[in-house]
């Protein structure tokens, strides 16, 4: 199964052209005073709610740009502004 993703440079393309960089996670926790366990949890555990979420994508078989796209893991479809 594949879905389409919209590159800001190249337009809509099939998923096989892209690599997922993961969820946009916000700021990193401060490094000072961060325990090894807290760092492990930040790096390894992610919540994946069944709702649209911003993700980083890399157009590896295209223009080579990193960009953010919003994908709904429940439907595995890109959520684009305006439908």
Secondary structure by P-SEA (a helix, b strand, c coil): cbbbbbbccccccccccccccccccccccccccccaaaaaaaaccccccccbbbbbbbcccccbbbbbbbbcccccccccccc
